[in-house]
Each structure stands twice: as C-alpha cells, then as structure tokens.
C-alpha cells in the first residue's frame, strides 16, 4: 500500500518507529512513540508529504479525493497512551 510507505518514510525522517497503521478510504489510524515531538508537527508533515506524493504518483485520484486542491482536511486527533504497550491498548 502506497500510503503506508509514505507514512513510514515520514516517520523515519523524524526518527520515529511506526508501530501500527490502518487506513480505510481517507481515514487513517497510526501508532508510534512520539516523546519529544509535537503531534501537530508530525501530522502536518504526514498530510503534506502523502498528499504531494499521491498527487504525483496517482493523478487519476485527483478528481475523486482532492477538494479545492487538497487531499486531507486540517483536522486530526492525537492522544497519548502514556507508554502503555500495544497489547494493553
């Protein structure tokens, strides 16, 4: 899946290991340890990089998924699990 590889590259640029990722349509869930990084900075980077790469790699999706030239909305949700292991979450 292209989206997973895009996100993995962004996480590696921030020196963060992507632990989990699931996407359905335009809704994405990911889990990664982000101790000293603002979630908003990571989200902006994930959305910007993936949007640009999608536009470049798959021009056919532009008409379907892009609204006014953007793929992702400005909204996002980020929460902390305070270091709990994935098995507990």
N, CA, C and O atoms as a GROMACS GRO file, in nm:
protein
  356
    1UNK      N    1   0.084  -0.117   0.000
    1UNK     CA    2   0.000   0.000   0.000
    1UNK      C    3   0.089   0.125   0.000
    1UNK      O    4   0.182   0.136   0.080
    2UNK      N    5   0.060   0.216  -0.089
    2UNK     CA    6   0.143   0.335  -0.102
    2UNK      C    7   0.137   0.424   0.021
    2UNK      O    8   0.239   0.478   0.063
    3UNK      N    9   0.019   0.440   0.078
    3UNK     CA   10   0.004   0.529   0.192
    3UNK      C   11   0.094   0.485   0.308
    3UNK      O   12   0.157   0.568   0.374
    4UNK      N   13   0.100   0.356   0.332
    4UNK     CA   14   0.184   0.304   0.440
    4UNK      C   15   0.331   0.336   0.415
    4UNK      O   16   0.403   0.374   0.508
    5UNK      N   17   0.376   0.321   0.292
    5UNK     CA   18   0.517   0.352   0.262
    5UNK      C   19   0.543   0.502   0.275
    5UNK      O   20   0.651   0.541   0.320
    6UNK      N   21   0.447   0.586   0.237
    6UNK     CA   22   0.463   0.731   0.253
    6UNK      C   23   0.477   0.766   0.401
    6UNK      O   24   0.567   0.840   0.440
    7UNK      N   25   0.388   0.712   0.483
    7UNK     CA   26   0.390   0.741   0.626
    7UNK      C   27   0.518   0.687   0.690
    7UNK      O   28   0.578   0.754   0.774
    8UNK      N   29   0.559   0.567   0.651
    8UNK     CA   30   0.682   0.508   0.706
    8UNK      C   31   0.802   0.597   0.678
    8UNK      O   32   0.887   0.615   0.764
    9UNK      N   33   0.808   0.652   0.558
    9UNK     CA   34   0.918   0.743   0.523
    9UNK      C   35   0.918   0.870   0.608
    9UNK      O   36   1.023   0.915   0.653
   10UNK      N   37   0.800   0.926   0.631
   10UNK     CA   38   0.791   1.047   0.714
   10UNK      C   39   0.832   1.015   0.857
   10UNK      O   40   0.908   1.090   0.918
   11UNK      N   41   0.781   0.904   0.911
   11UNK     CA   42   0.819   0.865   1.047
   11UNK      C   43   0.970   0.845   1.057
   11UNK      O   44   1.030   0.886   1.156
   12UNK      N   45   1.031   0.782   0.958
   12UNK     CA   46   1.176   0.760   0.964
   12UNK      C   47   1.252   0.892   0.954
   12UNK      O   48   1.360   0.905   1.012
   13UNK      N   49   1.199   0.990   0.880
   13UNK     CA   50   1.262   1.123   0.875
   13UNK      C   51   1.265   1.189   1.013
   13UNK      O   52   1.357   1.265   1.044
   14UNK      N   53   1.165   1.159   1.095
   14UNK     CA   54   1.158   1.212   1.231
   14UNK      C   55   1.225   1.119   1.332
   14UNK      O   56   1.220   1.145   1.453
   15UNK      N   57   1.287   1.011   1.285
   15UNK     CA   58   1.348   0.908   1.372
   15UNK      C   59   1.246   0.846   1.468
   15UNK      O   60   1.273   0.828   1.586
   16UNK      N   61   1.130   0.814   1.413
   16UNK     CA   62   1.023   0.752   1.490
   16UNK      C   63   0.986   0.620   1.424
   16UNK      O   64   0.975   0.612   1.301
   17UNK      N   65   0.965   0.517   1.505
   17UNK     CA   66   0.927   0.386   1.452
   17UNK      C   67   0.774   0.377   1.443
   17UNK      O   68   0.705   0.399   1.542
   18UNK      N   69   0.723   0.346   1.326
   18UNK     CA   70   0.579   0.328   1.308
   18UNK      C   71   0.542   0.190   1.361
   18UNK      O   72   0.587   0.089   1.307
   19UNK      N   73   0.461   0.185   1.467
   19UNK     CA   74   0.425   0.058   1.530
   19UNK      C   75   0.303  -0.006   1.467
   19UNK      O   76   0.295  -0.128   1.456
   20UNK      N   77   0.208   0.076   1.425
   20UNK     CA   78   0.080   0.025   1.374
   20UNK      C   79   0.022   0.127   1.278
   20UNK      O   80   0.033   0.248   1.300
   21UNK      N   81  -0.040   0.078   1.171
   21UNK     CA   82  -0.110   0.167   1.079
   21UNK      C   83  -0.225   0.091   1.014
   21UNK      O   84  -0.210  -0.025   0.975
   22UNK      N   85  -0.338   0.158   1.004
   22UNK     CA   86  -0.456   0.102   0.941
   22UNK      C   87  -0.527   0.217   0.870
   22UNK      O   88  -0.543   0.324   0.927
   23UNK      N   89  -0.568   0.195   0.746
   23UNK     CA   90  -0.640   0.300   0.675
   23UNK      C   91  -0.759   0.242   0.602
   23UNK      O   92  -0.755   0.131   0.550
   24UNK      N   93  -0.865   0.320   0.599
   24UNK     CA   94  -0.986   0.286   0.525
   24UNK      C   95  -1.031   0.412   0.454
   24UNK      O   96  -1.075   0.508   0.516
   25UNK      N   97  -1.018   0.410   0.322
   25UNK     CA   98  -1.053   0.529   0.245
   25UNK      C   99  -0.962   0.645   0.279
   25UNK      O  100  -0.841   0.638   0.257
   26UNK      N  101  -1.020   0.750   0.333
   26UNK     CA  102  -0.941   0.868   0.369
   26UNK      C  103  -0.925   0.881   0.519
   26UNK      O  104  -0.888   0.988   0.568
   27UNK      N  105  -0.952   0.774   0.593
   27UNK     CA  106  -0.939   0.774   0.739
   27UNK      C  107  -0.820   0.686   0.777
   27UNK      O  108  -0.814   0.570   0.738
   28UNK      N  109  -0.726   0.741   0.853
   28UNK     CA  110  -0.603   0.670   0.886
   28UNK      C  111  -0.583   0.664   1.038
   28UNK      O  112  -0.601   0.764   1.108
   29UNK      N  113  -0.546   0.546   1.086
   29UNK     CA  114  -0.504   0.528   1.225
   29UNK      C  115  -0.358   0.487   1.223
   29UNK      O  116  -0.320   0.397   1.148
   30UNK      N  117  -0.276   0.549   1.305
   30UNK     CA  118  -0.136   0.507   1.317
   30UNK      C  119  -0.095   0.520   1.462
   30UNK      O  120  -0.150   0.601   1.537
   31UNK      N  121   0.003   0.440   1.501
   31UNK     CA  122   0.053   0.445   1.636
   31UNK      C  123   0.205   0.445   1.631
   31UNK      O  124   0.266   0.363   1.563
   32UNK      N  125   0.265   0.537   1.705
   32UNK     CA  126   0.410   0.549   1.709
   32UNK      C  127   0.450   0.622   1.837
   32UNK      O  128   0.376   0.707   1.886
   33UNK      N  129   0.566   0.589   1.890
   33UNK     CA  130   0.614   0.660   2.010
   33UNK      C  131   0.670   0.797   1.972
   33UNK      O  132   0.770   0.806   1.901
   34UNK      N  133   0.606   0.904   2.019
   34UNK     CA  134   0.650   1.041   1.990
   34UNK      C  135   0.671   1.112   2.123
   34UNK      O  136   0.580   1.177   2.174
   35UNK      N  137   0.790   1.101   2.178
   35UNK     CA  138   0.811   1.156   2.312
   35UNK      C  139   0.844   1.304   2.311
   35UNK      O  140   0.789   1.380   2.392
   36UNK      N  141   0.930   1.348   2.223
   36UNK     CA  142   0.974   1.487   2.225
   36UNK      C  143   0.934   1.562   2.099
   36UNK      O  144   1.009   1.645   2.048
   37UNK      N  145   0.816   1.534   2.049
   37UNK     CA  146   0.772   1.593   1.924
   37UNK      C  147   0.626   1.633   1.936
   37UNK      O  148   0.544   1.557   1.988
   38UNK      N  149   0.593   1.751   1.889
   38UNK     CA  150   0.454   1.792   1.888
   38UNK      C  151   0.378   1.710   1.784
   38UNK      O  152   0.422   1.698   1.670
   39UNK      N  153   0.267   1.655   1.824
   39UNK     CA  154   0.187   1.574   1.733
   39UNK      C  155   0.142   1.656   1.613
   39UNK      O  156   0.131   1.603   1.502
   40UNK      N  157   0.116   1.786   1.634
   40UNK     CA  158   0.071   1.870   1.523
   40UNK      C  159   0.178   1.882   1.415
   40UNK      O  160   0.145   1.884   1.296
   41UNK      N  161   0.304   1.890   1.453
   41UNK     CA  162   0.413   1.897   1.354
   41UNK      C  163   0.420   1.769   1.272
   41UNK      O  164   0.435   1.774   1.150
   42UNK      N  165   0.409   1.656   1.339
   42UNK     CA  166   0.411   1.528   1.270
   42UNK      C  167   0.290   1.513   1.177
   42UNK      O  168   0.305   1.467   1.064
   43UNK      N  169   0.172   1.553   1.224
   43UNK     CA  170   0.051   1.543   1.142
   43UNK      C  171   0.061   1.630   1.017
   43UNK      O  172   0.026   1.586   0.907
   44UNK      N  173   0.109   1.752   1.032
   44UNK     CA  174   0.124   1.840   0.915
   44UNK      C  175   0.219   1.779   0.814
   44UNK      O  176   0.195   1.785   0.693
   45UNK      N  177   0.327   1.721   0.862
   45UNK     CA  178   0.424   1.660   0.772
   45UNK      C  179   0.364   1.537   0.704
   45UNK      O  180   0.380   1.519   0.583
   46UNK      N  181   0.297   1.452   0.780
   46UNK     CA  182   0.234   1.332   0.722
   46UNK      C  183   0.134   1.369   0.614
   46UNK      O  184   0.133   1.310   0.506
   47UNK      N  185   0.050   1.466   0.644
   47UNK     CA  186  -0.053   1.507   0.547
   47UNK      C  187   0.008   1.574   0.425
   47UNK      O  188  -0.033   1.545   0.312
   48UNK      N  189   0.105   1.661   0.445
   48UNK     CA  190   0.166   1.732   0.332
   48UNK      C  191   0.243   1.640   0.240
   48UNK      O  192   0.228   1.647   0.118
   49UNK      N  193   0.326   1.554   0.298
   49UNK     CA  194   0.408   1.464   0.216
   49UNK      C  195   0.319   1.363   0.143
   49UNK      O  196   0.336   1.343   0.022
   50UNK      N  197   0.225   1.300   0.213
   50UNK     CA  198   0.142   1.199   0.148
   50UNK      C  199   0.053   1.261   0.040
   50UNK      O  200   0.032   1.200  -0.064
   51UNK      N  201   0.001   1.380   0.064
   51UNK     CA  202  -0.082   1.447  -0.036
   51UNK      C  203  -0.003   1.476  -0.163
   51UNK      O  204  -0.050   1.451  -0.274
   52UNK      N  205   0.117   1.530  -0.147
   52UNK     CA  206   0.201   1.561  -0.263
   52UNK      C  207   0.242   1.437  -0.340
   52UNK      O  208   0.242   1.437  -0.463
   53UNK      N  209   0.278   1.330  -0.267
   53UNK     CA  210   0.318   1.206  -0.334
   53UNK      C  211   0.201   1.140  -0.405
   53UNK      O  212   0.217   1.088  -0.515
   54UNK      N  213   0.083   1.141  -0.341
   54UNK     CA  214  -0.036   1.086  -0.408
   54UNK      C  215  -0.066   1.163  -0.536
   54UNK      O  216  -0.095   1.104  -0.640
   55UNK      N  217  -0.058   1.295  -0.528
   55UNK     CA  218  -0.087   1.377  -0.646
   55UNK      C  219   0.011   1.346  -0.759
   55UNK      O  220  -0.028   1.342  -0.875
   56UNK      N  221   0.137   1.324  -0.724
   56UNK     CA  222   0.240   1.295  -0.824
   56UNK      C  223   0.229   1.152  -0.878
   56UNK      O  224   0.236   1.130  -0.998
   57UNK      N  225   0.210   1.054  -0.788
   57UNK     CA  226   0.209   0.913  -0.827
   57UNK      C  227   0.078   0.867  -0.891
   57UNK      O  228   0.079   0.778  -0.975
   58UNK      N  229  -0.033   0.927  -0.851
   58UNK     CA  230  -0.164   0.880  -0.898
   58UNK      C  231  -0.252   0.997  -0.940
   58UNK      O  232  -0.345   1.033  -0.868
   59UNK      N  233  -0.224   1.056  -1.055
   59UNK     CA  234  -0.305   1.172  -1.097
   59UNK      C  235  -0.452   1.138  -1.118
   59UNK      O  236  -0.537   1.227  -1.116
   60UNK      N  237  -0.484   1.010  -1.138
   60UNK     CA  238  -0.623   0.971  -1.160
   60UNK      C  239  -0.710   0.992  -1.037
   60UNK      O  240  -0.831   1.006  -1.050
   61UNK      N  241  -0.651   0.995  -0.919
   61UNK     CA  242  -0.732   1.012  -0.798
   61UNK      C  243  -0.762   1.158  -0.768
   61UNK      O  244  -0.844   1.187  -0.680
   62UNK      N  245  -0.700   1.250  -0.839
   62UNK     CA  246  -0.720   1.392  -0.812
   62UNK      C  247  -0.867   1.431  -0.814
   62UNK      O  248  -0.913   1.501  -0.724
   63UNK      N  249  -0.941   1.388  -0.913
   63UNK     CA  250  -1.081   1.428  -0.927
   63UNK      C  251  -1.167   1.370  -0.816
   63UNK      O  252  -1.266   1.431  -0.775
   64UNK      N  253  -1.131   1.253  -0.766
   64UNK     CA  254  -1.215   1.185  -0.668
   64UNK      C  255  -1.186   1.228  -0.524
   64UNK      O  256  -1.278   1.249  -0.445
   65UNK      N  257  -1.057   1.241  -0.490
   65UNK     CA  258  -1.022   1.263  -0.350
   65UNK      C  259  -0.974   1.404  -0.316
   65UNK      O  260  -0.963   1.438  -0.198
   66UNK      N  261  -0.944   1.484  -0.415
   66UNK     CA  262  -0.895   1.618  -0.386
   66UNK      C  263  -1.009   1.719  -0.395
   66UNK      O  264  -1.081   1.722  -0.494
   67UNK      N  265  -1.024   1.800  -0.293
   67UNK     CA  266  -1.126   1.903  -0.290
   67UNK      C  267  -1.053   2.037  -0.277
   67UNK      O  268  -0.983   2.060  -0.179
   68UNK      N  269  -1.070   2.122  -0.374
   68UNK     CA  270  -1.002   2.253  -0.378
   68UNK      C  271  -0.851   2.238  -0.367
   68UNK      O  272  -0.785   2.319  -0.302
   69UNK      N  273  -0.796   2.136  -0.431
   69UNK     CA  274  -0.652   2.119  -0.438
   69UNK      C  275  -0.586   2.050  -0.320
   69UNK      O  276  -0.464   2.035  -0.319
   70UNK      N  277  -0.663   2.007  -0.221
   70UNK     CA  278  -0.604   1.939  -0.105
   70UNK      C  279  -0.671   1.804  -0.084
   70UNK      O  280  -0.788   1.786  -0.117
   71UNK      N  281  -0.595   1.711  -0.029
   71UNK     CA  282  -0.650   1.578  -0.004
   71UNK      C  283  -0.700   1.565   0.139
   71UNK      O  284  -0.809   1.512   0.161
   72UNK      N  285  -0.623   1.610   0.234
   72UNK     CA  286  -0.657   1.594   0.375
   72UNK      C  287  -0.720   1.722   0.429
   72UNK      O  288  -0.690   1.831   0.382
   73UNK      N  289  -0.807   1.706   0.527
   73UNK     CA  290  -0.859   1.823   0.597
   73UNK      C  291  -0.758   1.868   0.701
   73UNK      O  292  -0.659   1.799   0.725
   74UNK      N  293  -0.781   1.983   0.761
   74UNK     CA  294  -0.691   2.032   0.864
   74UNK      C  295  -0.712   1.961   0.998
   74UNK      O  296  -0.629   1.976   1.088
   75UNK      N  297  -0.820   1.886   1.012
   75UNK     CA  298  -0.850   1.823   1.139
   75UNK      C  299  -0.765   1.697   1.162
   75UNK      O  300  -0.726   1.629   1.067
   76UNK      N  301  -0.738   1.670   1.288
   76UNK     CA  302  -0.669   1.547   1.326
   76UNK      C  303  -0.696   1.521   1.473
   76UNK      O  304  -0.738   1.611   1.546
   77UNK      N  305  -0.672   1.400   1.516
   77UNK     CA  306  -0.685   1.364   1.657
   77UNK      C  307  -0.557   1.294   1.698
   77UNK      O  308  -0.512   1.202   1.630
   78UNK      N  309  -0.499   1.335   1.806
   78UNK     CA  310  -0.380   1.271   1.860
   78UNK      C  311  -0.399   1.252   2.009
   78UNK      O  312  -0.448   1.342   2.078
   79UNK      N  313  -0.360   1.137   2.059
   79UNK     CA  314  -0.371   1.112   2.202
   79UNK      C  315  -0.248   1.036   2.249
   79UNK      O  316  -0.170   0.984   2.169
   80UNK      N  317  -0.232   1.030   2.379
   80UNK     CA  318  -0.119   0.962   2.439
   80UNK      C  319  -0.167   0.841   2.517
   80UNK      O  320  -0.272   0.845   2.581
   81UNK      N  321  -0.090   0.735   2.510
   81UNK     CA  322  -0.122   0.616   2.590
   81UNK      C  323  -0.026   0.604   2.707
   81UNK      O  324  -0.025   0.503   2.778
   82UNK      N  325   0.056   0.706   2.728
   82UNK     CA  326   0.149   0.713   2.842
   82UNK      C  327   0.242   0.594   2.848
   82UNK      O  328   0.275   0.546   2.957
   83UNK      N  329   0.285   0.545   2.733
   83UNK     CA  330   0.382   0.437   2.731
   83UNK      C  331   0.326   0.298   2.747
   83UNK      O  332   0.402   0.202   2.762
   84UNK      N  333   0.194   0.284   2.743
   84UNK     CA  334   0.134   0.152   2.757
   84UNK      C  335   0.167   0.066   2.634
   84UNK      O  336   0.168   0.117   2.522
   85UNK      N  337   0.194  -0.063   2.654
   85UNK     CA  338   0.225  -0.150   2.539
   85UNK      C  339   0.102  -0.172   2.452
   85UNK      O  340  -0.011  -0.159   2.497
   86UNK      N  341   0.127  -0.207   2.327
   86UNK     CA  342   0.018  -0.229   2.232
   86UNK      C  343  -0.078  -0.337   2.280
   86UNK      O  344  -0.198  -0.327   2.256
   87UNK      N  345  -0.028  -0.439   2.346
   87UNK     CA  346  -0.114  -0.548   2.394
   87UNK      C  347  -0.221  -0.498   2.490
   87UNK      O  348  -0.331  -0.552   2.492
   88UNK      N  349  -0.191  -0.396   2.567
   88UNK     CA  350  -0.289  -0.341   2.661
   88UNK      C  351  -0.386  -0.248   2.593
   88UNK      O  352  -0.504  -0.243   2.629
   89UNK      N  353  -0.338  -0.175   2.495
   89UNK     CA  354  -0.423  -0.080   2.424
   89UNK      C  355  -0.520  -0.155   2.338
   89UNK      O  356  -0.602  -0.094   2.269
   0.00000   0.00000   0.00000
